[in-house]
Amino acid sequence: MPPDAFQYAVIRVVPRVERGERVNVGVVLFCRSEPFLGARIAIESTAEKALRALAPDLDIERVRAHLDTIGRIVAGDVTAGAIAALSPAERFHWVVSPSSTVIQPSEVHTGMTDDAAATLERLFASQVG
């Protein structure tokens, strides 16, 4: 069986948007043919140290709460609001829409996979890890 095409974006925290410095904190991956939409998002200790160095006054707990909401939207948890009730493709495209806020997605990348969940974990390890 041939591998499936997928799309993904890296989720970043940009504490001072005007400076453009960013810290990778997650990955969201969509594979239409499996079907699979998943996110792995976490501010791990290294990322937290980097964020504190870039912006000592950043409310990291508030950022974590927003990142949690993104994860719940990706998972289709309707308690996250109306967007979470959309189709997986619509949720993916909503989450990866460009923005100039503290939490930003990278550009969307593509690839091929035999196992979207394993690919998500591999991308998280390489892009955030």
N, CA, C and O atoms as CSV, one atom per row, in Angstrom:
chain,resi,resn,atom,element,x,y,z
A,1,MET,N,N,0.841,-1.180,0.000
A,1,MET,CA,C,0.000,0.000,0.000
A,1,MET,C,C,0.890,1.249,0.000
A,1,MET,O,O,1.797,1.351,0.826
A,2,PRO,N,N,0.649,2.190,-0.904
A,2,PRO,CA,C,1.508,3.388,-0.973
A,2,PRO,C,C,1.277,4.291,0.240
A,2,PRO,O,O,0.205,4.266,0.845
A,3,PRO,N,N,2.288,5.085,0.587
A,3,PRO,CA,C,2.129,6.009,1.714
A,3,PRO,C,C,1.085,7.092,1.414
A,3,PRO,O,O,0.760,7.362,0.258
A,4,ASP,N,N,0.581,7.693,2.474
A,4,ASP,CA,C,-0.439,8.737,2.359
A,4,ASP,C,C,0.200,10.118,2.463
A,4,ASP,O,O,1.183,10.309,3.179
A,5,ALA,N,N,-0.369,11.069,1.745
A,5,ALA,CA,C,0.081,12.455,1.841
A,5,ALA,C,C,-0.450,13.070,3.131
A,5,ALA,O,O,-1.561,12.765,3.565
A,6,PHE,N,N,0.351,13.933,3.734
A,6,PHE,CA,C,-0.093,14.656,4.922
A,6,PHE,C,C,0.402,16.090,4.870
A,6,PHE,O,O,1.300,16.431,4.101
A,7,GLN,N,N,-0.206,16.919,5.705
A,7,GLN,CA,C,0.196,18.306,5.873
A,7,GLN,C,C,0.452,18.540,7.356
A,7,GLN,O,O,-0.197,17.937,8.211
A,8,TYR,N,N,1.398,19.415,7.651
A,8,TYR,CA,C,1.635,19.751,9.054
A,8,TYR,C,C,2.151,21.180,9.172
A,8,TYR,O,O,2.643,21.773,8.212
A,9,ALA,N,N,2.019,21.710,10.390
A,9,ALA,CA,C,2.599,23.009,10.725
A,9,ALA,C,C,3.147,22.920,12.135
A,9,ALA,O,O,2.642,22.175,12.975
A,10,VAL,N,N,4.187,23.695,12.373
A,10,VAL,CA,C,4.786,23.806,13.705
A,10,VAL,C,C,4.071,24.948,14.425
A,10,VAL,O,O,3.854,26.012,13.846
A,11,ILE,N,N,3.709,24.725,15.680
A,11,ILE,CA,C,3.087,25.770,16.494
A,11,ILE,C,C,4.194,26.455,17.289
A,11,ILE,O,O,5.019,25.799,17.924
A,12,ARG,N,N,4.196,27.778,17.244
A,12,ARG,CA,C,5.276,28.563,17.852
A,12,ARG,C,C,4.717,29.593,18.826
A,12,ARG,O,O,3.604,30.091,18.657
A,13,VAL,N,N,5.499,29.896,19.832
A,13,VAL,CA,C,5.195,31.013,20.709
A,13,VAL,C,C,6.155,32.130,20.337
A,13,VAL,O,O,7.371,31.941,20.305
A,14,VAL,N,N,5.588,33.299,20.058
A,14,VAL,CA,C,6.356,34.476,19.656
A,14,VAL,C,C,6.064,35.557,20.705
A,14,VAL,O,O,5.150,36.363,20.529
A,15,PRO,N,N,6.838,35.572,21.790
A,15,PRO,CA,C,6.484,36.447,22.913
A,15,PRO,C,C,6.519,37.942,22.613
A,15,PRO,O,O,5.763,38.712,23.206
A,16,ARG,N,N,7.370,38.347,21.717
A,16,ARG,CA,C,7.450,39.748,21.301
A,16,ARG,C,C,7.313,39.755,19.778
A,16,ARG,O,O,8.299,39.647,19.049
A,17,VAL,N,N,6.082,39.882,19.323
A,17,VAL,CA,C,5.792,39.763,17.894
A,17,VAL,C,C,6.646,40.712,17.073
A,17,VAL,O,O,7.091,40.364,15.979
A,18,GLU,N,N,6.875,41.900,17.592
A,18,GLU,CA,C,7.643,42.895,16.836
A,18,GLU,C,C,9.099,42.477,16.644
A,18,GLU,O,O,9.757,42.956,15.720
A,19,ARG,N,N,9.610,41.595,17.498
A,19,ARG,CA,C,11.003,41.135,17.379
A,19,ARG,C,C,11.120,39.876,16.549
A,19,ARG,O,O,12.190,39.591,16.011
A,20,GLY,N,N,10.035,39.109,16.430
A,20,GLY,CA,C,10.042,37.925,15.585
A,20,GLY,C,C,10.728,36.702,16.170
A,20,GLY,O,O,10.810,35.672,15.501
A,21,GLU,N,N,11.222,36.784,17.394
A,21,GLU,CA,C,11.860,35.614,18.018
A,21,GLU,C,C,10.772,34.624,18.401
A,21,GLU,O,O,9.703,35.008,18.873
A,22,ARG,N,N,11.062,33.338,18.189
A,22,ARG,CA,C,10.022,32.339,18.435
A,22,ARG,C,C,10.606,31.071,19.024
A,22,ARG,O,O,11.790,30.763,18.884
A,23,VAL,N,N,9.705,30.343,19.698
A,23,VAL,CA,C,10.071,29.062,20.287
A,23,VAL,C,C,9.041,28.041,19.822
A,23,VAL,O,O,7.841,28.246,20.002
A,24,ASN,N,N,9.499,26.948,19.229
A,24,ASN,CA,C,8.597,25.893,18.777
A,24,ASN,C,C,8.042,25.139,19.983
A,24,ASN,O,O,8.791,24.725,20.868
A,25,VAL,N,N,6.707,24.964,20.009
A,25,VAL,CA,C,6.076,24.280,21.136
A,25,VAL,C,C,5.129,23.158,20.706
A,25,VAL,O,O,4.568,22.471,21.559
A,26,GLY,N,N,4.944,22.963,19.417
A,26,GLY,CA,C,4.029,21.907,19.014
A,26,GLY,C,C,3.999,21.671,17.523
A,26,GLY,O,O,4.617,22.388,16.736
A,27,VAL,N,N,3.254,20.635,17.161
A,27,VAL,CA,C,3.048,20.271,15.767
A,27,VAL,C,C,1.597,19.841,15.621
A,27,VAL,O,O,1.062,19.139,16.480
A,28,VAL,N,N,0.966,20.260,14.542
A,28,VAL,CA,C,-0.369,19.776,14.184
A,28,VAL,C,C,-0.254,19.119,12.816
A,28,VAL,O,O,0.364,19.675,11.908
A,29,LEU,N,N,-0.850,17.934,12.664
A,29,LEU,CA,C,-0.698,17.138,11.448
A,29,LEU,C,C,-2.066,16.662,10.975
A,29,LEU,O,O,-2.884,16.197,11.769
A,30,PHE,N,N,-2.300,16.784,9.677
A,30,PHE,CA,C,-3.551,16.355,9.054
A,30,PHE,C,C,-3.247,15.412,7.899
A,30,PHE,O,O,-2.472,15.738,7.001
A,31,CYS,N,N,-3.868,14.239,7.938
A,31,CYS,CA,C,-3.756,13.259,6.854
A,31,CYS,C,C,-5.175,12.863,6.466
A,31,CYS,O,O,-5.828,12.088,7.164
A,32,ARG,N,N,-5.635,13.397,5.361
A,32,ARG,CA,C,-7.016,13.204,4.925
A,32,ARG,C,C,-7.338,11.732,4.668
A,32,ARG,O,O,-8.430,11.280,5.010
A,33,SER,N,N,-6.424,10.986,4.081
A,33,SER,CA,C,-6.741,9.628,3.659
A,33,SER,C,C,-6.754,8.607,4.793
A,33,SER,O,O,-7.326,7.530,4.626
A,34,GLU,N,N,-6.137,8.909,5.951
A,34,GLU,CA,C,-6.131,7.892,7.030
A,34,GLU,C,C,-7.493,7.692,7.696
A,34,GLU,O,O,-7.779,6.517,7.928
A,35,PRO,N,N,-8.332,8.568,8.025
A,35,PRO,CA,C,-8.207,10.009,8.269
A,35,PRO,C,C,-7.604,10.263,9.646
A,35,PRO,O,O,-7.830,9.510,10.593
A,36,PHE,N,N,-6.820,11.359,9.732
A,36,PHE,CA,C,-6.120,11.667,10.983
A,36,PHE,C,C,-5.929,13.170,11.101
A,36,PHE,O,O,-5.480,13.827,10.162
A,37,LEU,N,N,-6.273,13.701,12.257
A,37,LEU,CA,C,-5.925,15.066,12.630
A,37,LEU,C,C,-5.452,14.985,14.065
A,37,LEU,O,O,-6.192,14.546,14.946
A,38,GLY,N,N,-4.220,15.406,14.303
A,38,GLY,CA,C,-3.679,15.333,15.653
A,38,GLY,C,C,-2.726,16.475,15.937
A,38,GLY,O,O,-2.172,17.099,15.031
A,39,ALA,N,N,-2.555,16.727,17.217
A,39,ALA,CA,C,-1.611,17.757,17.650
A,39,ALA,C,C,-0.836,17.241,18.844
A,39,ALA,O,O,-1.364,16.513,19.685
A,40,ARG,N,N,0.402,17.625,18.900
A,40,ARG,CA,C,1.241,17.372,20.082
A,40,ARG,C,C,1.805,18.725,20.440
A,40,ARG,O,O,2.620,19.276,19.700
A,41,ILE,N,N,1.375,19.275,21.580
A,41,ILE,CA,C,1.753,20.626,21.976
A,41,ILE,C,C,2.166,20.595,23.444
A,41,ILE,O,O,1.445,20.058,24.285
A,42,ALA,N,N,3.324,21.169,23.749
A,42,ALA,CA,C,3.784,21.238,25.132
A,42,ALA,C,C,4.880,22.285,25.258
A,42,ALA,O,O,5.766,22.385,24.408
A,43,ILE,N,N,4.807,23.060,26.326
A,43,ILE,CA,C,5.929,23.950,26.660
A,43,ILE,C,C,6.790,23.163,27.631
A,43,ILE,O,O,6.520,23.123,28.831
A,44,GLU,N,N,7.830,22.538,27.094
A,44,GLU,CA,C,8.727,21.741,27.926
A,44,GLU,C,C,9.750,22.659,28.586
A,44,GLU,O,O,9.812,23.849,28.275
A,45,SER,N,N,10.539,22.119,29.481
A,45,SER,CA,C,11.429,22.948,30.300
A,45,SER,C,C,12.387,23.799,29.473
A,45,SER,O,O,12.615,24.962,29.803
A,46,THR,N,N,12.942,23.245,28.419
A,46,THR,CA,C,13.867,24.016,27.576
A,46,THR,C,C,13.136,25.182,26.922
A,46,THR,O,O,13.649,26.300,26.876
A,47,ALA,N,N,11.940,24.915,26.421
A,47,ALA,CA,C,11.144,25.972,25.788
A,47,ALA,C,C,10.753,27.030,26.806
A,47,ALA,O,O,10.789,28.224,26.509
A,48,GLU,N,N,10.380,26.601,28.001
A,48,GLU,CA,C,10.004,27.567,29.034
A,48,GLU,C,C,11.178,28.471,29.393
A,48,GLU,O,O,11.002,29.677,29.565
A,49,LYS,N,N,12.369,27.900,29.507
A,49,LYS,CA,C,13.564,28.706,29.798
A,49,LYS,C,C,13.820,29.717,28.686
A,49,LYS,O,O,14.144,30.875,28.950
A,50,ALA,N,N,13.673,29.270,27.450
A,50,ALA,CA,C,13.883,30.177,26.316
A,50,ALA,C,C,12.851,31.303,26.319
A,50,ALA,O,O,13.194,32.461,26.078
A,51,LEU,N,N,11.595,30.970,26.590
A,51,LEU,CA,C,10.551,31.990,26.633
A,51,LEU,C,C,10.800,32.986,27.755
A,51,LEU,O,O,10.614,34.189,27.573
A,52,ARG,N,N,11.220,32.493,28.911
A,52,ARG,CA,C,11.510,33.393,30.040
A,52,ARG,C,C,12.700,34.311,29.722
A,52,ARG,O,O,12.727,35.464,30.154
A,53,ALA,N,N,13.675,33.804,28.974
A,53,ALA,CA,C,14.814,34.634,28.580
A,53,ALA,C,C,14.394,35.706,27.570
A,53,ALA,O,O,14.877,36.837,27.628
A,54,LEU,N,N,13.494,35.350,26.643
A,54,LEU,CA,C,13.048,36.295,25.624
A,54,LEU,C,C,12.069,37.318,26.173
A,54,LEU,O,O,12.057,38.474,25.749
A,55,ALA,N,N,11.237,36.878,27.131
A,55,ALA,CA,C,10.187,37.762,27.652
A,55,ALA,C,C,9.895,37.397,29.106
A,55,ALA,O,O,8.966,36.638,29.381
A,56,PRO,N,N,10.675,37.928,30.026
A,56,PRO,CA,C,10.498,37.573,31.443
A,56,PRO,C,C,9.094,37.841,31.984
A,56,PRO,O,O,8.669,37.197,32.944
A,57,ASP,N,N,8.377,38.779,31.383
A,57,ASP,CA,C,7.040,39.115,31.861
A,57,ASP,C,C,5.926,38.323,31.162
A,57,ASP,O,O,4.750,38.560,31.435
A,58,LEU,N,N,6.267,37.405,30.283
A,58,LEU,CA,C,5.264,36.609,29.577
A,58,LEU,C,C,4.506,35.728,30.567
A,58,LEU,O,O,5.115,35.060,31.402
A,59,ASP,N,N,3.192,35.730,30.472
A,59,ASP,CA,C,2.342,34.886,31.320
A,59,ASP,C,C,2.288,33.487,30.688
A,59,ASP,O,O,1.403,33.198,29.882
A,60,ILE,N,N,3.227,32.638,31.057
A,60,ILE,CA,C,3.343,31.310,30.442
A,60,ILE,C,C,2.119,30.455,30.733
A,60,ILE,O,O,1.723,29.654,29.886
A,61,GLU,N,N,1.512,30.599,31.893
A,61,GLU,CA,C,0.308,29.813,32.195
A,61,GLU,C,C,-0.840,30.209,31.280
A,61,GLU,O,O,-1.630,29.358,30.872
A,62,ARG,N,N,-0.938,31.474,30.960
A,62,ARG,CA,C,-1.975,31.922,30.020
A,62,ARG,C,C,-1.701,31.368,28.622
A,62,ARG,O,O,-2.625,30.945,27.927
A,63,VAL,N,N,-0.441,31.372,28.217
A,63,VAL,CA,C,-0.073,30.795,26.917
A,63,VAL,C,C,-0.408,29.302,26.907
A,63,VAL,O,O,-0.952,28.795,25.927
A,64,ARG,N,N,-0.085,28.604,27.990
A,64,ARG,CA,C,-0.423,27.169,28.082
A,64,ARG,C,C,-1.928,26.947,27.930
A,64,ARG,O,O,-2.351,25.995,27.274
A,65,ALA,N,N,-2.727,27.808,28.524
A,65,ALA,CA,C,-4.180,27.678,28.415
A,65,ALA,C,C,-4.638,27.828,26.964
A,65,ALA,O,O,-5.506,27.086,26.506
A,66,HIS,N,N,-4.060,28.776,26.251
A,66,HIS,CA,C,-4.412,28.957,24.837
A,66,HIS,C,C,-3.941,27.766,24.003
A,66,HIS,O,O,-4.652,27.319,23.104
A,67,LEU,N,N,-2.763,27.261,24.293
A,67,LEU,CA,C,-2.261,26.084,23.579
A,67,LEU,C,C,-3.145,24.871,23.856
A,67,LEU,O,O,-3.399,24.070,22.958
A,68,ASP,N,N,-3.611,24.735,25.091
A,68,ASP,CA,C,-4.538,23.655,25.433
A,68,ASP,C,C,-5.813,23.762,24.610
A,68,ASP,O,O,-6.337,22.752,24.141
A,69,THR,N,N,-6.310,24.967,24.435
A,69,THR,CA,C,-7.512,25.161,23.616
A,69,THR,C,C,-7.263,24.733,22.180
A,69,THR,O,O,-8.124,24.108,21.561
A,70,ILE,N,N,-6.099,25.061,21.647
A,70,ILE,CA,C,-5.769,24.623,20.280
A,70,ILE,C,C,-5.791,23.098,20.206
A,70,ILE,O,O,-6.353,22.533,19.268
A,71,GLY,N,N,-5.188,22.434,21.182
A,71,GLY,CA,C,-5.194,20.972,21.212
A,71,GLY,C,C,-6.610,20.411,21.281
A,71,GLY,O,O,-6.918,19.409,20.636
A,72,ARG,N,N,-7.468,21.057,22.060
A,72,ARG,CA,C,-8.850,20.594,22.183
A,72,ARG,C,C,-9.628,20.828,20.888
A,72,ARG,O,O,-10.483,20.019,20.527
A,73,ILE,N,N,-9.341,21.919,20.191
A,73,ILE,CA,C,-9.981,22.165,18.894
A,73,ILE,C,C,-9.565,21.083,17.907
A,73,ILE,O,O,-10.408,20.514,17.214
A,74,VAL,N,N,-8.275,20.798,17.842
A,74,VAL,CA,C,-7.781,19.754,16.937
A,74,VAL,C,C,-8.448,18.418,17.241
A,74,VAL,O,O,-8.799,17.670,16.328
A,75,ALA,N,N,-8.622,18.122,18.530
A,75,ALA,CA,C,-9.232,16.849,18.944
A,75,ALA,C,C,-10.740,16.808,18.712
A,75,ALA,O,O,-11.359,15.752,18.841
A,76,GLY,N,N,-11.336,17.951,18.372
A,76,GLY,CA,C,-12.774,17.988,18.148
A,76,GLY,C,C,-13.579,18.038,19.436
A,76,GLY,O,O,-14.750,17.657,19.452
A,77,ASP,N,N,-12.965,18.501,20.509
A,77,ASP,CA,C,-13.634,18.629,21.800
A,77,ASP,C,C,-14.568,19.839,21.741
A,77,ASP,O,O,-14.109,20.981,21.774
A,78,VAL,N,N,-15.876,19.590,21.653
A,78,VAL,CA,C,-16.836,20.680,21.455
A,78,VAL,C,C,-16.864,21.669,22.613
A,78,VAL,O,O,-17.400,22.767,22.460
A,79,THR,N,N,-16.306,21.316,23.764
A,79,THR,CA,C,-16.231,22.288,24.856
A,79,THR,C,C,-15.226,23.393,24.541
A,79,THR,O,O,-15.158,24.389,25.261
A,80,ALA,N,N,-14.441,23.226,23.465
A,80,ALA,CA,C,-13.483,24.246,23.042
A,80,ALA,C,C,-14.133,25.305,22.154
A,80,ALA,O,O,-13.468,26.254,21.740
A,81,GLY,N,N,-15.415,25.154,21.858
A,81,GLY,CA,C,-16.115,26.153,21.062
A,81,GLY,C,C,-16.573,25.623,19.714
A,81,GLY,O,O,-16.362,24.460,19.372
A,82,ALA,N,N,-17.198,26.501,18.967
A,82,ALA,CA,C,-17.818,26.129,17.697
A,82,ALA,C,C,-16.811,25.607,16.676
A,82,ALA,O,O,-17.142,24.729,15.879
A,83,ILE,N,N,-15.609,26.126,16.690
A,83,ILE,CA,C,-14.600,25.693,15.712
A,83,ILE,C,C,-14.282,24.218,15.887
A,83,ILE,O,O,-13.998,23.528,14.908
A,84,ALA,N,N,-14.324,23.725,17.118
A,84,ALA,CA,C,-14.039,22.315,17.384
A,84,ALA,C,C,-15.084,21.385,16.778
A,84,ALA,O,O,-14.827,20.192,16.620
A,85,ALA,N,N,-16.248,21.908,16.439
A,85,ALA,CA,C,-17.301,21.092,15.837
A,85,ALA,C,C,-17.173,21.005,14.313
A,85,ALA,O,O,-17.927,20.271,13.674
A,86,LEU,N,N,-16.241,21.735,13.734
A,86,LEU,CA,C,-16.047,21.697,12.279
A,86,LEU,C,C,-15.424,20.363,11.864
A,86,LEU,O,O,-15.002,19.574,12.710
A,87,SER,N,N,-15.373,20.125,10.565
A,87,SER,CA,C,-14.747,18.909,10.050
A,87,SER,C,C,-13.248,18.942,10.351
A,87,SER,O,O,-12.695,20.016,10.591
A,88,PRO,N,N,-12.582,17.781,10.343
A,88,PRO,CA,C,-11.129,17.776,10.583
A,88,PRO,C,C,-10.358,18.707,9.637
A,88,PRO,O,O,-9.454,19.416,10.079
A,89,ALA,N,N,-10.695,18.712,8.367
A,89,ALA,CA,C,-9.986,19.582,7.415
A,89,ALA,C,C,-10.187,21.048,7.776
A,89,ALA,O,O,-9.241,21.835,7.726
A,90,GLU,N,N,-11.408,21.419,8.137
A,90,GLU,CA,C,-11.677,22.807,8.500
A,90,GLU,C,C,-10.960,23.181,9.794
A,90,GLU,O,O,-10.443,24.292,9.905
A,91,ARG,N,N,-10.918,22.278,10.775
A,91,ARG,CA,C,-10.198,22.554,12.021
A,91,ARG,C,C,-8.714,22.737,11.754
A,91,ARG,O,O,-8.093,23.657,12.286
A,92,PHE,N,N,-8.140,21.858,10.925
A,92,PHE,CA,C,-6.719,21.983,10.590
A,92,PHE,C,C,-6.444,23.339,9.959
A,92,PHE,O,O,-5.524,24.045,10.372
A,93,HIS,N,N,-7.236,23.700,8.964
A,93,HIS,CA,C,-6.977,24.958,8.259
A,93,HIS,C,C,-7.210,26.170,9.153
A,93,HIS,O,O,-6.554,27.196,8.974
A,94,TRP,N,N,-8.129,26.075,10.112
A,94,TRP,CA,C,-8.326,27.162,11.059
A,94,TRP,C,C,-7.088,27.306,11.951
A,94,TRP,O,O,-6.596,28.415,12.162
A,95,VAL,N,N,-6.588,26.179,12.472
A,95,VAL,CA,C,-5.440,26.220,13.387
A,95,VAL,C,C,-4.182,26.726,12.683
A,95,VAL,O,O,-3.384,27.432,13.299
A,96,VAL,N,N,-3.987,26.385,11.418
A,96,VAL,CA,C,-2.755,26.775,10.719
A,96,VAL,C,C,-2.882,28.077,9.936
A,96,VAL,O,O,-1.975,28.431,9.182
A,97,SER,N,N,-3.986,28.794,10.100
A,97,SER,CA,C,-4.134,30.089,9.432
A,97,SER,C,C,-3.091,31.054,9.981
A,97,SER,O,O,-2.892,31.130,11.193
A,98,PRO,N,N,-2.428,31.789,9.099
A,98,PRO,CA,C,-1.407,32.729,9.557
A,98,PRO,C,C,-1.986,33.764,10.522
A,98,PRO,O,O,-3.121,34.214,10.371
A,99,SER,N,N,-1.189,34.122,11.499
A,99,SER,CA,C,-1.602,35.159,12.435
A,99,SER,C,C,-0.368,35.909,12.925
A,99,SER,O,O,0.763,35.448,12.769
A,100,SER,N,N,-0.610,37.066,13.515
A,100,SER,CA,C,0.514,37.837,14.066
A,100,SER,C,C,0.320,38.000,15.569
A,100,SER,O,O,0.544,39.075,16.125
A,101,THR,N,N,-0.095,36.923,16.212
A,101,THR,CA,C,-0.312,36.926,17.650
A,101,THR,C,C,0.844,36.217,18.350
A,101,THR,O,O,1.807,35.807,17.702
A,102,VAL,N,N,0.752,36.074,19.648
A,102,VAL,CA,C,1.810,35.420,20.419
A,102,VAL,C,C,1.938,33.951,20.040
A,102,VAL,O,O,3.039,33.400,20.063
A,103,ILE,N,N,0.828,33.312,19.692
A,103,ILE,CA,C,0.876,31.917,19.227
A,103,ILE,C,C,0.662,31.927,17.724
A,103,ILE,O,O,-0.338,32.447,17.229
A,104,GLN,N,N,1.628,31.339,16.994
A,104,GLN,CA,C,1.598,31.377,15.532
A,104,GLN,C,C,1.933,30.010,14.953
A,104,GLN,O,O,2.770,29.292,15.501
A,105,PRO,N,N,1.282,29.643,13.841
A,105,PRO,CA,C,1.695,28.436,13.124
A,105,PRO,C,C,2.791,28.789,12.113
A,105,PRO,O,O,2.884,29.923,11.642
A,106,SER,N,N,3.605,27.802,11.799
A,106,SER,CA,C,4.553,27.970,10.702
A,106,SER,C,C,3.772,27.886,9.396
A,106,SER,O,O,2.555,27.705,9.401
A,107,GLU,N,N,4.477,28.018,8.290
A,107,GLU,CA,C,3.854,27.713,7.017
A,107,GLU,C,C,3.524,26.212,7.016
A,107,GLU,O,O,4.099,25.441,7.785
A,108,VAL,N,N,2.604,25.818,6.153
A,108,VAL,CA,C,2.206,24.405,6.077
A,108,VAL,C,C,3.202,23.660,5.204
A,108,VAL,O,O,3.564,24.112,4.118
A,109,HIS,N,N,3.636,22.508,5.701
A,109,HIS,CA,C,4.550,21.630,4.978
A,109,HIS,C,C,3.809,20.351,4.614
A,109,HIS,O,O,2.765,20.049,5.192
A,110,THR,N,N,4.343,19.603,3.664
A,110,THR,CA,C,3.724,18.350,3.252
A,110,THR,C,C,4.727,17.211,3.328
A,110,THR,O,O,5.935,17.426,3.427
A,111,GLY,N,N,4.202,16.006,3.280
A,111,GLY,CA,C,5.052,14.828,3.295
A,111,GLY,C,C,4.236,13.593,3.012
A,111,GLY,O,O,3.048,13.674,2.699
A,112,MET,N,N,4.874,12.456,3.123
A,112,MET,CA,C,4.227,11.160,2.904
A,112,MET,C,C,4.467,10.303,4.137
A,112,MET,O,O,5.531,10.364,4.753
A,113,THR,N,N,3.455,9.495,4.495
A,113,THR,CA,C,3.568,8.678,5.694
A,113,THR,C,C,2.787,7.382,5.569
A,113,THR,O,O,1.799,7.304,4.838
A,114,ASP,N,N,3.239,6.371,6.290
A,114,ASP,CA,C,2.500,5.122,6.435
A,114,ASP,C,C,1.750,5.096,7.763
A,114,ASP,O,O,0.884,4.247,7.972
A,115,ASP,N,N,2.084,6.031,8.665
A,115,ASP,CA,C,1.498,6.061,9.998
A,115,ASP,C,C,1.506,7.508,10.490
A,115,ASP,O,O,2.524,8.003,10.974
A,116,ALA,N,N,0.361,8.177,10.361
A,116,ALA,CA,C,0.286,9.603,10.696
A,116,ALA,C,C,0.588,9.868,12.166
A,116,ALA,O,O,1.280,10.837,12.482
A,117,ALA,N,N,0.095,9.044,13.058
A,117,ALA,CA,C,0.335,9.257,14.491
A,117,ALA,C,C,1.828,9.161,14.807
A,117,ALA,O,O,2.354,9.975,15.567
A,118,ALA,N,N,2.503,8.183,14.235
A,118,ALA,CA,C,3.948,8.043,14.462
A,118,ALA,C,C,4.711,9.208,13.836
A,118,ALA,O,O,5.707,9.671,14.391
A,119,THR,N,N,4.245,9.678,12.684
A,119,THR,CA,C,4.888,10.816,12.029
A,119,THR,C,C,4.729,12.067,12.878
A,119,THR,O,O,5.666,12.858,12.984
A,120,LEU,N,N,3.552,12.265,13.489
A,120,LEU,CA,C,3.343,13.382,14.381
A,120,LEU,C,C,4.364,13.358,15.522
A,120,LEU,O,O,4.969,14.382,15.837
A,121,GLU,N,N,4.550,12.205,16.129
A,121,GLU,CA,C,5.505,12.084,17.235
A,121,GLU,C,C,6.942,12.355,16.760
A,121,GLU,O,O,7.715,13.017,17.452
A,122,ARG,N,N,7.281,11.847,15.595
A,122,ARG,CA,C,8.629,12.069,15.049
A,122,ARG,C,C,8.854,13.564,14.757
A,122,ARG,O,O,9.917,14.110,15.055
A,123,LEU,N,N,7.844,14.210,14.176
A,123,LEU,CA,C,7.976,15.648,13.890
A,123,LEU,C,C,8.067,16.456,15.181
A,123,LEU,O,O,8.844,17.408,15.261
A,124,PHE,N,N,7.288,16.090,16.182
A,124,PHE,CA,C,7.371,16.798,17.466
A,124,PHE,C,C,8.783,16.671,18.030
A,124,PHE,O,O,9.368,17.656,18.480
A,125,ALA,N,N,9.323,15.467,18.003
A,125,ALA,CA,C,10.665,15.241,18.535
A,125,ALA,C,C,11.716,16.062,17.771
A,125,ALA,O,O,12.633,16.609,18.383
A,126,SER,N,N,11.590,16.149,16.459
A,126,SER,CA,C,12.610,16.849,15.675
A,126,SER,C,C,12.414,18.364,15.649
A,126,SER,O,O,13.395,19.104,15.577
A,127,GLN,N,N,11.175,18.839,15.705
A,127,GLN,CA,C,10.913,20.263,15.604
A,127,GLN,C,C,10.802,20.974,16.953
A,127,GLN,O,O,11.056,22.173,17.059
A,128,VAL,N,N,10.416,20.210,17.983
A,128,VAL,CA,C,10.201,20.794,19.304
A,128,VAL,C,C,11.148,20.194,20.319
A,128,VAL,O,O,11.810,20.902,21.078
A,129,GLY,N,N,11.198,18.849,20.317
A,129,GLY,CA,C,11.930,17.971,21.189
A,129,GLY,C,C,12.854,18.500,22.158
A,129,GLY,O,O,13.475,17.739,22.899
